[in-house]
Amino acid sequence: MANGRMTITDVAERIGVTSKTIVRWEKSGKVSHPKRDWRGWRVYDKKDLTKLRDFKETIIYIGE
């Protein structure tokens, strides 16, 4: 985490999901799209991490 910025992999590990799950949430409109760096890679900050963690906590998993 450089300058308070995290990659999608960093965020996924911190909230306990895969990076593909976060991308799926974004594509379906469940969470907002993050900022992108000059390469087009997703860049997250602490605010984004909190929003994603809060969203994950609202999900009810069926079959557990």
KERO-250925 format. One record per residue: residue number from 1; residue in three letters; x, y, z of N, C-alpha, C in turn. Coordinates in nm, 2 decimals. Example, Ala and Ser with C-alpha at 12.3 -4.5 7.8 and 13.67 -1.06 7.14 Angstrom:
BEGIN
<sedo><resi>1</resi><resn>ALA</resn><n_px>1.32</n_px><n_py>-0.57</n_py><n_pz>0.78</n_pz><ca_px>1.23</ca_px><ca_py>-0.45</ca_py><ca_pz>0.78</ca_pz><c_px>1.32</c_px><c_py>-0.33</c_py><c_pz>0.78</c_pz></sedo>
<sedo><resi>2</resi><resn>SER</resn><n_px>1.28</n_px><n_py>-0.22</n_py><n_pz>0.71</n_pz><ca_px>1.37</ca_px><ca_py>-0.11</ca_py><ca_pz>0.71</ca_pz><c_px>1.29</c_px><c_py>0.00</c_py><c_pz>0.79</c_pz></sedo>
***
This chain:
BEGIN
<sedo><resi>1</resi><resn>MET</resn><n_px>0.08</n_px><n_py>-0.12</n_py><n_pz>0.00</n_pz><ca_px>0.00</ca_px><ca_py>0.00</ca_py><ca_pz>0.00</ca_pz><c_px>0.09</c_px><c_py>0.12</c_py><c_pz>0.00</c_pz></sedo>
<sedo><resi>2</resi><resn>ALA</resn><n_px>0.11</n_px><n_py>0.18</n_py><n_pz>-0.11</n_pz><ca_px>0.19</ca_px><ca_py>0.30</ca_py><ca_pz>-0.13</ca_pz><c_px>0.10</c_px><c_py>0.43</c_py><c_pz>-0.13</c_pz></sedo>
<sedo><resi>3</resi><resn>ASN</resn><n_px>0.14</n_px><n_py>0.53</n_py><n_pz>-0.05</n_pz><ca_px>0.06</ca_px><ca_py>0.65</ca_py><ca_pz>-0.04</ca_pz><c_px>-0.09</c_px><c_py>0.63</c_py><c_pz>-0.01</c_pz></sedo>
<sedo><resi>4</resi><resn>GLY</resn><n_px>-0.12</n_px><n_py>0.53</n_py><n_pz>0.07</n_pz><ca_px>-0.25</ca_px><ca_py>0.50</ca_py><ca_pz>0.11</ca_pz><c_px>-0.34</c_px><c_py>0.44</c_py><c_pz>0.00</c_pz></sedo>
<sedo><resi>5</resi><resn>ARG</resn><n_px>-0.28</n_px><n_py>0.41</n_py><n_pz>-0.11</n_pz><ca_px>-0.35</ca_px><ca_py>0.35</ca_py><ca_pz>-0.22</ca_pz><c_px>-0.33</c_px><c_py>0.20</c_py><c_pz>-0.23</c_pz></sedo>
<sedo><resi>6</resi><resn>MET</resn><n_px>-0.44</n_px><n_py>0.13</n_py><n_pz>-0.26</n_pz><ca_px>-0.43</ca_px><ca_py>-0.02</ca_py><ca_pz>-0.26</ca_pz><c_px>-0.48</c_px><c_py>-0.07</c_py><c_pz>-0.40</c_pz></sedo>
<sedo><resi>7</resi><resn>THR</resn><n_px>-0.42</n_px><n_py>-0.18</n_py><n_pz>-0.43</n_pz><ca_px>-0.47</ca_px><ca_py>-0.25</ca_py><ca_pz>-0.56</ca_pz><c_px>-0.59</c_px><c_py>-0.33</c_py><c_pz>-0.53</c_pz></sedo>
<sedo><resi>8</resi><resn>ILE</resn><n_px>-0.66</n_px><n_py>-0.38</n_py><n_pz>-0.63</n_pz><ca_px>-0.78</ca_px><ca_py>-0.47</ca_py><ca_pz>-0.61</ca_pz><c_px>-0.74</c_px><c_py>-0.59</c_py><c_pz>-0.53</c_pz></sedo>
<sedo><resi>9</resi><resn>THR</resn><n_px>-0.62</n_px><n_py>-0.64</n_py><n_pz>-0.55</n_pz><ca_px>-0.57</ca_px><ca_py>-0.76</ca_py><ca_pz>-0.48</ca_pz><c_px>-0.56</c_px><c_py>-0.73</c_py><c_pz>-0.33</c_pz></sedo>
<sedo><resi>10</resi><resn>ASP</resn><n_px>-0.50</n_px><n_py>-0.62</n_py><n_pz>-0.30</n_pz><ca_px>-0.49</ca_px><ca_py>-0.58</ca_py><ca_pz>-0.16</ca_pz><c_px>-0.63</c_px><c_py>-0.57</c_py><c_pz>-0.09</c_pz></sedo>
<sedo><resi>11</resi><resn>VAL</resn><n_px>-0.72</n_px><n_py>-0.50</n_py><n_pz>-0.16</n_pz><ca_px>-0.85</ca_px><ca_py>-0.48</ca_py><ca_pz>-0.10</ca_pz><c_px>-0.92</c_px><c_py>-0.62</c_py><c_pz>-0.08</c_pz></sedo>
<sedo><resi>12</resi><resn>ALA</resn><n_px>-0.91</n_px><n_py>-0.70</n_py><n_pz>-0.18</n_pz><ca_px>-0.98</ca_px><ca_py>-0.83</ca_py><ca_pz>-0.18</ca_pz><c_px>-0.93</c_px><c_py>-0.92</c_py><c_pz>-0.06</c_pz></sedo>
<sedo><resi>13</resi><resn>GLU</resn><n_px>-0.80</n_px><n_py>-0.92</n_py><n_pz>-0.04</n_pz><ca_px>-0.74</ca_px><ca_py>-0.99</ca_py><ca_pz>0.07</ca_pz><c_px>-0.79</c_px><c_py>-0.93</c_py><c_pz>0.21</c_pz></sedo>
<sedo><resi>14</resi><resn>ARG</resn><n_px>-0.80</n_px><n_py>-0.80</n_py><n_pz>0.22</n_pz><ca_px>-0.84</ca_px><ca_py>-0.74</ca_py><ca_pz>0.34</ca_pz><c_px>-0.98</c_px><c_py>-0.77</c_py><c_pz>0.38</c_pz></sedo>
<sedo><resi>15</resi><resn>ILE</resn><n_px>-1.07</n_px><n_py>-0.78</n_py><n_pz>0.28</n_pz><ca_px>-1.21</ca_px><ca_py>-0.80</ca_py><ca_pz>0.31</ca_pz><c_px>-1.25</c_px><c_py>-0.95</c_py><c_pz>0.29</c_pz></sedo>
<sedo><resi>16</resi><resn>GLY</resn><n_px>-1.16</n_px><n_py>-1.03</n_py><n_pz>0.25</n_pz><ca_px>-1.19</ca_px><ca_py>-1.18</ca_py><ca_pz>0.24</ca_pz><c_px>-1.27</c_px><c_py>-1.22</c_py><c_pz>0.12</c_pz></sedo>
<sedo><resi>17</resi><resn>VAL</resn><n_px>-1.25</n_px><n_py>-1.16</n_py><n_pz>0.01</n_pz><ca_px>-1.31</ca_px><ca_py>-1.21</ca_py><ca_pz>-0.12</ca_pz><c_px>-1.21</c_px><c_py>-1.21</c_py><c_pz>-0.22</c_pz></sedo>
<sedo><resi>18</resi><resn>THR</resn><n_px>-1.24</n_px><n_py>-1.26</n_py><n_pz>-0.34</n_pz><ca_px>-1.15</ca_px><ca_py>-1.26</ca_py><ca_pz>-0.45</ca_pz><c_px>-1.16</c_px><c_py>-1.12</c_py><c_pz>-0.53</c_pz></sedo>
<sedo><resi>19</resi><resn>SER</resn><n_px>-1.06</n_px><n_py>-1.09</n_py><n_pz>-0.61</n_pz><ca_px>-1.06</ca_px><ca_py>-0.97</ca_py><ca_pz>-0.69</ca_pz><c_px>-1.17</c_px><c_py>-0.98</c_py><c_pz>-0.80</c_pz></sedo>
<sedo><resi>20</resi><resn>LYS</resn><n_px>-1.20</n_px><n_py>-1.11</n_py><n_pz>-0.84</n_pz><ca_px>-1.31</ca_px><ca_py>-1.13</ca_py><ca_pz>-0.94</ca_pz><c_px>-1.44</c_px><c_py>-1.09</c_py><c_pz>-0.88</c_pz></sedo>
<sedo><resi>21</resi><resn>THR</resn><n_px>-1.46</n_px><n_py>-1.12</n_py><n_pz>-0.75</n_pz><ca_px>-1.59</ca_px><ca_py>-1.08</ca_py><ca_pz>-0.69</ca_pz><c_px>-1.61</c_px><c_py>-0.93</c_py><c_pz>-0.68</c_pz></sedo>
<sedo><resi>22</resi><resn>ILE</resn><n_px>-1.50</n_px><n_py>-0.86</n_py><n_pz>-0.65</n_pz><ca_px>-1.51</ca_px><ca_py>-0.71</ca_py><ca_pz>-0.65</ca_pz><c_px>-1.55</c_px><c_py>-0.66</c_py><c_pz>-0.79</c_pz></sedo>
<sedo><resi>23</resi><resn>VAL</resn><n_px>-1.48</n_px><n_py>-0.72</n_py><n_pz>-0.89</n_pz><ca_px>-1.51</ca_px><ca_py>-0.67</ca_py><ca_pz>-1.03</ca_pz><c_px>-1.66</c_px><c_py>-0.71</c_py><c_pz>-1.07</c_pz></sedo>
<sedo><resi>24</resi><resn>ARG</resn><n_px>-1.71</n_px><n_py>-0.82</n_py><n_pz>-1.02</n_pz><ca_px>-1.85</ca_px><ca_py>-0.86</ca_py><ca_pz>-1.05</ca_pz><c_px>-1.94</c_px><c_py>-0.76</c_py><c_pz>-0.98</c_pz></sedo>
<sedo><resi>25</resi><resn>TRP</resn><n_px>-1.91</n_px><n_py>-0.72</n_py><n_pz>-0.86</n_pz><ca_px>-1.99</ca_px><ca_py>-0.63</ca_py><ca_pz>-0.78</ca_pz><c_px>-2.00</c_px><c_py>-0.49</c_py><c_pz>-0.86</c_pz></sedo>
<sedo><resi>26</resi><resn>GLU</resn><n_px>-1.88</n_px><n_py>-0.45</n_py><n_pz>-0.91</n_pz><ca_px>-1.87</ca_px><ca_py>-0.33</ca_py><ca_pz>-0.99</ca_pz><c_px>-1.96</c_px><c_py>-0.33</c_py><c_pz>-1.12</c_pz></sedo>
<sedo><resi>27</resi><resn>LYS</resn><n_px>-1.94</n_px><n_py>-0.44</n_py><n_pz>-1.19</n_pz><ca_px>-2.01</ca_px><ca_py>-0.46</ca_py><ca_pz>-1.32</ca_pz><c_px>-2.16</c_px><c_py>-0.46</c_py><c_pz>-1.30</c_pz></sedo>
<sedo><resi>28</resi><resn>SER</resn><n_px>-2.21</n_px><n_py>-0.52</n_py><n_pz>-1.19</n_pz><ca_px>-2.35</ca_px><ca_py>-0.53</ca_py><ca_pz>-1.16</ca_pz><c_px>-2.41</c_px><c_py>-0.40</c_py><c_pz>-1.10</c_pz></sedo>
<sedo><resi>29</resi><resn>GLY</resn><n_px>-2.32</n_px><n_py>-0.31</n_py><n_pz>-1.07</n_pz><ca_px>-2.37</ca_px><ca_py>-0.18</ca_py><ca_pz>-1.01</ca_pz><c_px>-2.39</c_px><c_py>-0.19</c_py><c_pz>-0.86</c_pz></sedo>
<sedo><resi>30</resi><resn>LYS</resn><n_px>-2.35</n_px><n_py>-0.29</n_py><n_pz>-0.80</n_pz><ca_px>-2.37</ca_px><ca_py>-0.30</ca_py><ca_pz>-0.65</ca_pz><c_px>-2.27</c_px><c_py>-0.21</c_py><c_pz>-0.57</c_pz></sedo>
<sedo><resi>31</resi><resn>VAL</resn><n_px>-2.16</n_px><n_py>-0.19</n_py><n_pz>-0.63</n_pz><ca_px>-2.06</ca_px><ca_py>-0.09</ca_py><ca_pz>-0.57</ca_pz><c_px>-2.01</c_px><c_py>0.00</c_py><c_pz>-0.68</c_pz></sedo>
<sedo><resi>32</resi><resn>SER</resn><n_px>-1.96</n_px><n_py>0.12</n_py><n_pz>-0.64</n_pz><ca_px>-1.92</ca_px><ca_py>0.21</ca_py><ca_pz>-0.73</ca_pz><c_px>-1.78</c_px><c_py>0.18</c_py><c_pz>-0.79</c_pz></sedo>
<sedo><resi>33</resi><resn>HIS</resn><n_px>-1.76</n_px><n_py>0.23</n_py><n_pz>-0.91</n_pz><ca_px>-1.63</ca_px><ca_py>0.20</ca_py><ca_pz>-0.97</ca_pz><c_px>-1.52</c_px><c_py>0.28</c_py><c_pz>-0.91</c_pz></sedo>
<sedo><resi>34</resi><resn>PRO</resn><n_px>-1.40</n_px><n_py>0.23</n_py><n_pz>-0.88</n_pz><ca_px>-1.29</ca_px><ca_py>0.30</ca_py><ca_pz>-0.82</ca_pz><c_px>-1.22</c_px><c_py>0.40</c_py><c_pz>-0.92</c_pz></sedo>
<sedo><resi>35</resi><resn>LYS</resn><n_px>-1.13</n_px><n_py>0.48</n_py><n_pz>-0.87</n_pz><ca_px>-1.05</ca_px><ca_py>0.56</ca_py><ca_pz>-0.95</ca_pz><c_px>-0.95</c_px><c_py>0.46</c_py><c_pz>-1.03</c_pz></sedo>
<sedo><resi>36</resi><resn>ARG</resn><n_px>-0.89</n_px><n_py>0.52</n_py><n_pz>-1.13</n_pz><ca_px>-0.79</ca_px><ca_py>0.44</ca_py><ca_pz>-1.21</ca_pz><c_px>-0.67</c_px><c_py>0.52</c_py><c_pz>-1.22</c_pz></sedo>
<sedo><resi>37</resi><resn>ASP</resn><n_px>-0.55</n_px><n_py>0.45</n_py><n_pz>-1.22</n_pz><ca_px>-0.42</ca_px><ca_py>0.51</ca_py><ca_pz>-1.24</ca_pz><c_px>-0.39</c_px><c_py>0.53</c_py><c_pz>-1.39</c_pz></sedo>
<sedo><resi>38</resi><resn>TRP</resn><n_px>-0.28</n_px><n_py>0.58</n_py><n_pz>-1.42</n_pz><ca_px>-0.24</ca_px><ca_py>0.61</ca_py><ca_pz>-1.55</ca_pz><c_px>-0.24</c_px><c_py>0.49</c_py><c_pz>-1.64</c_pz></sedo>
<sedo><resi>39</resi><resn>ARG</resn><n_px>-0.22</n_px><n_py>0.37</n_py><n_pz>-1.58</n_pz><ca_px>-0.22</ca_px><ca_py>0.24</ca_py><ca_pz>-1.66</ca_pz><c_px>-0.36</c_px><c_py>0.19</c_py><c_pz>-1.68</c_pz></sedo>
<sedo><resi>40</resi><resn>GLY</resn><n_px>-0.46</n_px><n_py>0.25</n_py><n_pz>-1.61</n_pz><ca_px>-0.60</ca_px><ca_py>0.20</ca_py><ca_pz>-1.62</ca_pz><c_px>-0.63</c_px><c_py>0.10</c_py><c_pz>-1.51</c_pz></sedo>
<sedo><resi>41</resi><resn>TRP</resn><n_px>-0.54</n_px><n_py>0.08</n_py><n_pz>-1.42</n_pz><ca_px>-0.56</ca_px><ca_py>-0.02</ca_py><ca_pz>-1.30</ca_pz><c_px>-0.64</c_px><c_py>0.05</c_py><c_pz>-1.20</c_pz></sedo>
<sedo><resi>42</resi><resn>ARG</resn><n_px>-0.72</n_px><n_py>-0.03</n_py><n_pz>-1.13</n_pz><ca_px>-0.81</ca_px><ca_py>0.02</ca_py><ca_pz>-1.02</ca_pz><c_px>-0.72</c_px><c_py>0.06</c_py><c_pz>-0.91</c_pz></sedo>
<sedo><resi>43</resi><resn>VAL</resn><n_px>-0.75</n_px><n_py>0.17</n_py><n_pz>-0.84</n_pz><ca_px>-0.68</ca_px><ca_py>0.22</ca_py><ca_pz>-0.73</ca_pz><c_px>-0.78</c_px><c_py>0.25</c_py><c_pz>-0.62</c_pz></sedo>
<sedo><resi>44</resi><resn>TYR</resn><n_px>-0.76</n_px><n_py>0.19</n_py><n_pz>-0.50</n_pz><ca_px>-0.85</ca_px><ca_py>0.21</ca_py><ca_pz>-0.39</ca_pz><c_px>-0.79</c_px><c_py>0.28</c_py><c_pz>-0.28</c_pz></sedo>
<sedo><resi>45</resi><resn>ASP</resn><n_px>-0.87</n_px><n_py>0.36</n_py><n_pz>-0.20</n_pz><ca_px>-0.82</ca_px><ca_py>0.42</ca_py><ca_pz>-0.08</ca_pz><c_px>-0.89</c_px><c_py>0.36</c_py><c_pz>0.04</c_pz></sedo>
<sedo><resi>46</resi><resn>LYS</resn><n_px>-0.87</n_px><n_py>0.42</n_py><n_pz>0.16</n_pz><ca_px>-0.93</ca_px><ca_py>0.36</ca_py><ca_pz>0.28</ca_pz><c_px>-1.08</c_px><c_py>0.38</c_py><c_pz>0.28</c_pz></sedo>
<sedo><resi>47</resi><resn>LYS</resn><n_px>-1.13</n_px><n_py>0.49</n_py><n_pz>0.22</n_pz><ca_px>-1.27</ca_px><ca_py>0.51</ca_py><ca_pz>0.21</ca_pz><c_px>-1.34</c_px><c_py>0.40</c_py><c_pz>0.12</c_pz></sedo>
<sedo><resi>48</resi><resn>ASP</resn><n_px>-1.27</n_px><n_py>0.37</n_py><n_pz>0.01</n_pz><ca_px>-1.32</ca_px><ca_py>0.26</ca_py><ca_pz>-0.08</ca_pz><c_px>-1.32</c_px><c_py>0.13</c_py><c_pz>-0.01</c_pz></sedo>
<sedo><resi>49</resi><resn>LEU</resn><n_px>-1.22</n_px><n_py>0.10</n_py><n_pz>0.07</n_pz><ca_px>-1.21</ca_px><ca_py>-0.02</ca_py><ca_pz>0.14</ca_pz><c_px>-1.32</c_px><c_py>-0.04</c_py><c_pz>0.24</c_pz></sedo>
<sedo><resi>50</resi><resn>THR</resn><n_px>-1.35</n_px><n_py>0.07</n_py><n_pz>0.31</n_pz><ca_px>-1.46</ca_px><ca_py>0.07</ca_py><ca_pz>0.41</ca_pz><c_px>-1.59</c_px><c_py>0.05</c_py><c_pz>0.34</c_pz></sedo>
<sedo><resi>51</resi><resn>LYS</resn><n_px>-1.62</n_px><n_py>0.11</n_py><n_pz>0.23</n_pz><ca_px>-1.74</ca_px><ca_py>0.09</ca_py><ca_pz>0.16</ca_pz><c_px>-1.76</c_px><c_py>-0.05</c_py><c_pz>0.11</c_pz></sedo>
<sedo><resi>52</resi><resn>LEU</resn><n_px>-1.65</n_px><n_py>-0.11</n_py><n_pz>0.06</n_pz><ca_px>-1.66</ca_px><ca_py>-0.25</ca_py><ca_pz>0.01</ca_pz><c_px>-1.68</c_px><c_py>-0.35</c_py><c_pz>0.13</c_pz></sedo>
<sedo><resi>53</resi><resn>ARG</resn><n_px>-1.61</n_px><n_py>-0.32</n_py><n_pz>0.24</n_pz><ca_px>-1.63</ca_px><ca_py>-0.41</ca_py><ca_pz>0.36</ca_pz><c_px>-1.77</c_px><c_py>-0.40</c_py><c_pz>0.41</c_pz></sedo>
<sedo><resi>54</resi><resn>ASP</resn><n_px>-1.82</n_px><n_py>-0.28</n_py><n_pz>0.42</n_pz><ca_px>-1.96</ca_px><ca_py>-0.26</ca_py><ca_pz>0.46</ca_pz><c_px>-2.06</c_px><c_py>-0.33</c_py><c_pz>0.37</c_pz></sedo>
<sedo><resi>55</resi><resn>PHE</resn><n_px>-2.04</n_px><n_py>-0.32</n_py><n_pz>0.24</n_pz><ca_px>-2.12</ca_px><ca_py>-0.39</ca_py><ca_pz>0.14</ca_pz><c_px>-2.12</c_px><c_py>-0.54</c_py><c_pz>0.17</c_pz></sedo>
<sedo><resi>56</resi><resn>LYS</resn><n_px>-2.00</n_px><n_py>-0.59</n_py><n_pz>0.18</n_pz><ca_px>-1.98</ca_px><ca_py>-0.74</ca_py><ca_pz>0.20</ca_pz><c_px>-2.06</c_px><c_py>-0.78</c_py><c_pz>0.33</c_pz></sedo>
<sedo><resi>57</resi><resn>GLU</resn><n_px>-2.06</n_px><n_py>-0.70</n_py><n_pz>0.43</n_pz><ca_px>-2.13</ca_px><ca_py>-0.74</ca_py><ca_pz>0.55</ca_pz><c_px>-2.28</c_px><c_py>-0.74</c_py><c_pz>0.54</c_pz></sedo>
<sedo><resi>58</resi><resn>THR</resn><n_px>-2.33</n_px><n_py>-0.68</n_py><n_pz>0.44</n_pz><ca_px>-2.48</ca_px><ca_py>-0.68</ca_py><ca_pz>0.41</ca_pz><c_px>-2.53</c_px><c_py>-0.80</c_py><c_pz>0.33</c_pz></sedo>
<sedo><resi>59</resi><resn>ILE</resn><n_px>-2.43</n_px><n_py>-0.87</n_py><n_pz>0.28</n_pz><ca_px>-2.47</ca_px><ca_py>-0.99</ca_py><ca_pz>0.19</ca_pz><c_px>-2.51</c_px><c_py>-1.10</c_py><c_pz>0.28</c_pz></sedo>
<sedo><resi>60</resi><resn>ILE</resn><n_px>-2.62</n_px><n_py>-1.17</n_py><n_pz>0.24</n_pz><ca_px>-2.66</ca_px><ca_py>-1.29</ca_py><ca_pz>0.31</ca_pz><c_px>-2.63</c_px><c_py>-1.40</c_py><c_pz>0.22</c_pz></sedo>
<sedo><resi>61</resi><resn>TYR</resn><n_px>-2.54</n_px><n_py>-1.49</n_py><n_pz>0.27</n_pz><ca_px>-2.50</ca_px><ca_py>-1.61</ca_py><ca_pz>0.20</ca_pz><c_px>-2.60</c_px><c_py>-1.72</c_py><c_pz>0.22</c_pz></sedo>
<sedo><resi>62</resi><resn>ILE</resn><n_px>-2.65</n_px><n_py>-1.77</n_py><n_pz>0.11</n_pz><ca_px>-2.75</ca_px><ca_py>-1.88</ca_py><ca_pz>0.11</ca_pz><c_px>-2.67</c_px><c_py>-2.01</c_py><c_pz>0.11</c_pz></sedo>
<sedo><resi>63</resi><resn>GLY</resn><n_px>-2.71</n_px><n_py>-2.10</n_py><n_pz>0.19</n_pz><ca_px>-2.64</ca_px><ca_py>-2.24</ca_py><ca_pz>0.19</ca_pz><c_px>-2.53</c_px><c_py>-2.25</c_py><c_pz>0.28</c_pz></sedo>
<sedo><resi>64</resi><resn>GLU</resn><n_px>-2.51</n_px><n_py>-2.16</n_py><n_pz>0.37</n_pz><ca_px>-2.40</ca_px><ca_py>-2.18</ca_py><ca_pz>0.47</ca_pz><c_px>-2.46</c_px><c_py>-2.22</c_py><c_pz>0.60</c_pz></sedo>
***
